[in-house]
Amino acid sequence: MIKTKKIAAIGLALVFSLTGLAGGKSCSNVSFAQGEETSYKDLLLGYIKEDANYKESEDYKDSNDALKLVYVLAMDTAKSLVEDQNSTEEQFKEIYEQIRKAKSEIADKTNPIMEKAKYRVGLEIQIYEAKNALETIGRYDYNKKYYDDLKLEYNYAKKLVADDKTSNYEFLKETKDLKNAKDTFIKENNRKAYIIRLEDAIALNKKQAAAAKDLLTNYPKTVSKVKDKLEKILKDSENLVKESQKLLTELKK
């Protein structure tokens, strides 16, 4: 599976924009200073600049590991986005909101969701991996059933993460279900893709064997000097077809 830095950055930005860990409403507008608009990229650069000092703060040090992980993953994504010239303001906005929410959650000492946050993060990680699998592999005739199954689980998982009323049990169950759907999709995609390549190889070897046999049968004098080579090609091709068909039968079970 191909996992580029750009995919990871955009994937995490979309995943963690769905977490909804903070209790308050998200900001829909960028702040203004004396009538001049501040871009979300500028706001992210400010967060990045203060990141080292923030991690030394008491709020951060006293927070639980799950909330810290949400913040660290969001901050890593922000750093990747600002370094990528193709990043959009909408992407900057999404990850800015996530960092803001994460810091708000860390600062909230009355928040009772420490255990729930761990389960939420576990599901968020599976959401990211599922999204990456869907976008990297894609949907084709040979894998559409497993693609659609994974997409359904993926969309359901996003709804659970966005809902503050989701229970720990629901987080745990969906984490398992989404992982199973993702693993099955990847496994079946690889199996069916291999079947297609094997069928193509069988067709090619049959064609090669037929060509060699035709030359040996109909033009024996013309190919007399390369008769041994043609006979070897014919034999090898027929053996490859035979062995490949056995393997194909097993893969299709």
C-alpha positions as CSV (number, residue, x, y, z in Angstrom):
1,M,0.0,0.0,0.0
2,I,1.3,3.4,-0.9
3,K,1.3,5.9,1.9
4,T,2.8,9.2,1.0
5,K,3.4,12.0,3.4
6,K,0.9,14.1,1.5
7,I,-1.9,11.4,1.9
8,A,-1.1,11.0,5.6
9,A,-1.3,14.8,6.1
10,I,-4.6,15.2,4.3
11,G,-6.0,12.0,5.7
12,L,-5.3,13.0,9.3
13,A,-6.6,16.5,8.8
14,L,-9.9,15.1,7.6
15,V,-10.1,12.4,10.3
16,F,-9.3,14.7,13.2
17,S,-11.7,17.4,12.0
18,L,-14.4,14.9,12.9
19,T,-13.4,14.1,16.5
20,G,-15.6,16.7,18.2
21,L,-13.7,16.3,21.5
22,A,-14.3,19.9,22.6
23,G,-17.6,20.8,24.1
24,G,-17.9,24.2,22.6
25,K,-18.9,25.2,19.1
26,S,-16.2,25.4,16.5
27,C,-15.1,28.7,15.1
28,S,-16.5,29.2,11.6
29,N,-14.6,32.5,10.9
30,V,-11.0,33.6,11.1
31,S,-10.3,36.4,13.6
32,F,-9.8,39.9,12.3
33,A,-7.4,42.5,13.4
34,Q,-8.2,46.2,12.5
35,G,-10.2,45.0,9.5
36,E,-7.4,42.8,8.1
37,E,-8.2,39.1,7.7
38,T,-5.8,36.6,9.2
39,S,-5.5,33.4,7.2
40,Y,-5.8,30.0,8.8
41,K,-2.3,29.2,7.6
42,D,-1.0,32.2,9.7
43,L,-2.9,30.9,12.7
44,L,-1.4,27.4,12.2
45,L,2.1,29.0,12.0
46,G,1.4,30.6,15.3
47,Y,0.4,27.3,16.9
48,I,3.5,25.6,15.4
49,K,5.7,28.4,16.8
50,E,4.4,28.0,20.3
51,D,4.3,24.2,20.1
52,A,7.5,23.5,22.0
53,N,6.6,25.9,24.9
54,Y,3.1,24.6,25.0
55,K,4.3,21.0,25.5
56,E,6.2,22.3,28.6
57,S,3.1,23.8,30.1
58,E,1.4,22.3,33.2
59,D,-1.9,21.9,31.3
60,Y,-0.2,19.7,28.7
61,K,2.0,17.7,31.1
62,D,-1.0,17.0,33.4
63,S,-3.2,15.9,30.6
64,N,-3.9,12.2,29.8
65,D,-2.1,10.4,27.0
66,A,-5.1,10.1,24.7
67,L,-5.7,13.8,24.6
68,K,-2.0,14.4,24.1
69,L,-2.1,12.0,21.1
70,V,-4.9,13.9,19.5
71,Y,-3.0,17.2,19.8
72,V,0.3,15.7,18.6
73,L,-1.2,14.0,15.5
74,A,-3.0,17.2,14.6
75,M,0.1,19.3,15.1
76,D,2.1,16.9,12.9
77,T,-0.5,17.2,10.2
78,A,-0.4,21.0,10.5
79,K,3.4,21.0,10.0
80,S,3.1,18.9,6.9
81,L,0.3,21.1,5.5
82,V,2.3,24.4,5.8
83,E,5.2,22.8,4.1
84,D,3.1,21.6,1.2
85,Q,2.6,24.3,-1.5
86,N,-0.5,22.5,-2.7
87,S,-2.4,22.8,0.7
88,T,-5.6,24.8,0.6
89,E,-7.1,27.2,3.1
90,E,-9.9,24.8,3.8
91,Q,-7.3,22.2,4.9
92,F,-5.6,24.8,7.1
93,K,-9.0,25.6,8.6
94,E,-9.9,22.0,9.3
95,I,-6.6,21.2,11.2
96,Y,-6.6,24.6,12.9
97,E,-10.1,23.8,14.4
98,Q,-8.8,20.4,15.5
99,I,-5.7,21.8,17.3
100,R,-7.9,24.5,18.9
101,K,-10.3,21.8,20.1
102,A,-7.5,19.6,21.4
103,K,-6.0,22.4,23.4
104,S,-9.3,23.4,24.8
105,E,-9.9,19.8,25.9
106,I,-6.5,19.6,27.5
107,A,-7.2,22.8,29.4
108,D,-10.6,21.5,30.7
109,K,-9.7,20.0,34.1
110,T,-13.4,19.2,34.8
111,N,-13.7,17.0,31.7
112,P,-14.7,13.4,32.7
113,I,-14.0,11.7,29.3
114,M,-10.4,10.6,29.9
115,E,-11.2,6.9,29.3
116,K,-13.6,7.7,26.5
117,A,-10.9,9.8,24.7
118,K,-8.7,6.7,24.5
119,Y,-11.5,4.7,22.8
120,R,-12.3,7.6,20.5
121,V,-8.6,7.9,19.4
122,G,-8.5,4.2,18.7
123,L,-11.4,4.5,16.3
124,E,-10.0,7.7,14.8
125,I,-6.8,5.8,13.9
126,Q,-8.9,3.1,12.2
127,I,-10.8,5.8,10.3
128,Y,-7.6,7.2,9.0
129,E,-6.3,3.8,7.9
130,A,-9.6,2.9,6.3
131,K,-9.7,6.3,4.4
132,N,-6.2,5.7,3.2
133,A,-7.1,2.2,1.9
134,L,-10.2,3.4,0.1
135,E,-8.4,6.3,-1.6
136,T,-5.2,4.4,-2.4
137,I,-6.8,1.2,-3.8
138,G,-10.0,2.5,-5.3
139,R,-13.2,0.8,-6.4
140,Y,-13.2,-1.6,-9.3
141,D,-15.6,-4.3,-10.6
142,Y,-13.5,-7.0,-8.9
143,N,-13.4,-5.4,-5.4
144,K,-16.5,-3.3,-5.3
145,K,-18.4,-5.5,-2.8
146,Y,-15.6,-5.2,-0.2
147,Y,-15.0,-1.5,-1.0
148,D,-18.7,-0.8,-0.4
149,D,-18.6,-2.8,2.8
150,L,-15.7,-0.8,4.1
151,K,-17.2,2.5,3.0
152,L,-20.3,1.8,5.0
153,E,-18.3,1.0,8.1
154,Y,-16.1,4.1,7.5
155,N,-19.1,6.4,7.3
156,Y,-20.7,4.9,10.3
157,A,-17.4,5.3,12.3
158,K,-17.3,8.9,11.4
159,K,-20.8,9.5,12.7
160,L,-19.9,7.8,16.0
161,V,-16.8,10.0,16.4
162,A,-18.8,13.1,15.7
163,D,-21.4,12.2,18.3
164,D,-20.6,13.2,21.9
165,K,-23.1,10.6,23.1
166,T,-21.3,7.6,21.7
167,S,-20.6,5.0,24.4
168,N,-17.3,3.3,25.1
169,Y,-18.8,0.0,24.0
170,E,-19.8,1.6,20.6
171,F,-16.3,3.0,20.1
172,L,-14.7,-0.4,20.9
173,K,-17.1,-2.4,18.8
174,E,-16.8,-0.1,15.8
175,T,-13.0,0.0,16.1
176,K,-13.0,-3.8,15.7
177,D,-15.6,-3.9,12.9
178,L,-13.9,-1.2,10.9
179,K,-10.5,-2.9,11.2
180,N,-12.0,-6.2,10.1
181,A,-13.7,-4.5,7.1
182,K,-10.4,-2.7,6.2
183,D,-8.3,-5.9,6.5
184,T,-10.9,-7.9,4.4
185,F,-11.0,-5.3,1.7
186,I,-7.2,-5.2,1.4
187,K,-6.9,-9.0,1.5
188,E,-9.7,-9.6,-1.1
189,N,-8.4,-6.8,-3.3
190,N,-4.9,-8.3,-3.4
191,R,-6.3,-11.8,-4.1
192,K,-8.6,-10.7,-6.9
193,A,-6.0,-8.4,-8.4
194,Y,-3.6,-11.4,-8.4
195,I,-6.3,-13.5,-10.1
196,I,-6.6,-11.0,-12.9
197,R,-2.8,-10.9,-13.4
198,L,-2.7,-14.7,-13.4
199,E,-5.4,-14.9,-16.0
200,D,-3.6,-12.4,-18.2
201,A,-0.4,-14.5,-17.9
202,I,-2.2,-17.7,-18.8
203,A,-3.7,-16.0,-21.9
204,L,-0.3,-14.7,-22.9
205,N,1.4,-18.1,-22.5
206,K,-1.4,-19.9,-24.4
207,K,-0.9,-17.4,-27.2
208,Q,2.8,-17.9,-27.2
209,A,2.4,-21.7,-27.2
210,A,-0.1,-21.6,-30.0
211,A,2.3,-19.4,-32.1
212,A,5.2,-21.8,-31.5
213,K,3.1,-24.8,-32.3
214,D,1.8,-23.2,-35.5
215,L,5.3,-22.5,-36.7
216,L,6.6,-26.0,-35.9
217,T,3.5,-27.6,-37.6
218,N,3.0,-25.5,-40.7
219,Y,6.5,-24.1,-41.4
220,P,8.9,-26.8,-40.3
221,K,11.5,-26.0,-43.0
222,T,11.4,-22.3,-42.4
223,V,12.0,-22.7,-38.6
224,S,14.3,-25.7,-38.8
225,K,17.3,-23.7,-37.5
226,V,15.3,-22.6,-34.4
227,K,13.3,-25.7,-34.0
228,D,14.9,-26.6,-30.6
229,K,14.1,-23.1,-29.2
230,L,10.6,-23.2,-30.4
231,E,10.0,-26.6,-28.9
232,K,11.4,-25.3,-25.6
233,I,9.1,-22.3,-25.8
234,L,6.1,-24.6,-26.5
235,K,7.0,-26.9,-23.6
236,D,7.7,-24.1,-21.1
237,S,4.5,-22.2,-22.1
238,E,2.3,-25.3,-21.8
239,N,3.8,-26.1,-18.4
240,L,3.3,-22.6,-17.2
241,V,-0.3,-22.6,-18.3
242,K,-0.9,-25.9,-16.5
243,E,0.6,-24.8,-13.2
244,S,-1.0,-21.3,-13.4
245,Q,-4.4,-22.9,-13.9
246,K,-4.0,-25.0,-10.8
247,L,-3.1,-22.0,-8.8
248,L,-6.0,-20.0,-10.3
249,T,-8.4,-22.7,-9.3
250,E,-7.2,-22.5,-5.7
251,L,-7.4,-18.7,-5.6
252,K,-11.0,-18.8,-6.9
253,K,-12.2,-21.1,-4.2
